[in-house]
Amino acid sequence: MSPPIRVWPMDNWDVERAASVVRETVQKPRYCIPIACIFMPCFIMSICALASIHNLDPQQQLLVKDPSGYWVRNGPWSGCVITHREKVVRSGTLLEPKQYAVVKNVRTGRSHNVVGPQFLFLGPYDTLVGVKSTFVLLKGQYVRLVDQARGTQRVLVGPQAVVPEPTEVASAGVQQAHFLDADTALLIRDKQTGMQTLVAEAGMYTPTVDEEVIEERHLIHVLSYEALVIRDARGQLILHSGAEGDGTGSAFFLPPYHEVVEMHWSNFSKPPDQQTMSKDLVTRVDMRSRRMRFAYEVRTSDSVTLVLEGTIFWQIKNLSMTLAATADPEGDVWHHARSSLIQSASKVTLQAFMAGFNVTVAEAFGTQAADSFYSERGVELQSMEVTKFDCADSETAVILQSIIQESTNKINKLTVQASENEVAAAALNAEIQLAKQKTELIETEAANLRIQSMKQGEAEGLQLAGDANAFIAGLDQTIPDVNTRVDLYTLRHQLRSRNTDTQNLASGTAHLFVAPEDLSLKLNVGSDQAGHATDES
């Protein structure tokens, strides 16, 4: 049984007095051996007494580990504790308003929480496990606490301050509640049954104790020209097309146990020098016409290797058939078109190909359109065009370049000649048009002159008729016979005309040609003395 512990509370004067006695004893030893033997135990006891004196600050605590029972003395305190048992001076712990301490009792093994704000002194058998922060939950926040001793869980929702139990942990910490709108949903798993459900109701959602949030899913929009394929839990494919309904597109949430089908297709939309053998990931299928660029190496019937470059336009018509028939529709179209073009080019010579390569391409296109290769895959080949060709061999390319250059020169000369012919034809047509216009001018002038003469003749005729009528009518009293009056008017008119002609001849340089009957001449033919014939008038 351990000896009792003596505790003497002392003030500051008592402590100083005890220390003074010890110093005097040490500084003034007695030289008498018997006296030293007497005072030596006193000296040792004084040292032990000084070692047992404790001055505790307000933040300190004295722990005495006595086998009969641990006990503590909290500061501030001054006193002497005489014992040979272990003594420990330990500091207290200051807890802030948002802190709590986990304290464990080493005798019972149980833990409890001490919530701040306060200054914590541990009990005799307590140990400080740790100082932790309380969970301050705002509105829209929650924390999931797991009891490691019992295996239970609880979910606490803000706003509130949460102090977990000593055996509870929150591995995920404070979490934000999920805010769901028209474009957001949550995929939830029930921990009891393992079933998945989709929560799409708008608002704030906090999972329960038995619920686990797998992922947040967003609304999938399928445009009017797109199609998307999903696979259900049984492996069945479901097609979502934006052209269905009113043709303006569709939108849906991916249901539980469903996944978007991922395909890997070749991509030949880039220029041939940028194409690679790697395949692109495809989840949304473009149902519009697609352009494919190619660079095929073909051989003519006269063994000339050519490199043909061009474009192919194709379109997916039935996506379900496409997925059932092939894993790479674009690659199938590219290779099948290459095979058809190689077959068509192998039937003609280089000269024939250069003279009409469009015919060769059209034959290859017709061959492809006639077979069932594309229809079985649910695709349609719309057009195939060659935009460039060149020889694969450099020497042949030089010869071909010369032929092309000569053909180009020939075409240029023909073009120049055709232009000259067009210019000459245009000039000739202009002259013909000018001549036609001159003819129209002459005819128009003649018609105008004719009309003018007619009008003038009509005017003169009217004037003559009026003059004749006046002359003949004026002689009706003098010459009763009408015929005689007409003869007189005729003679008058003839004399007036001859006078006018005579006047014109006298005033100009005109030549007069008259007939004998106009002059009433009589020619007598006779002979002179010499026997020559003479004319007399």
Order of alpha helices (4+ residues) and beta strands (2+ residues): beta-alpha-alpha-beta-beta-beta-beta-beta-beta-beta-beta-beta-beta-beta-beta-beta-beta-beta-beta-beta-beta-beta-beta-beta-beta-beta-beta-beta-beta-beta-beta-beta-beta-beta-alpha-alpha-alpha-alpha-alpha-beta-alpha-alpha-alpha-beta-beta
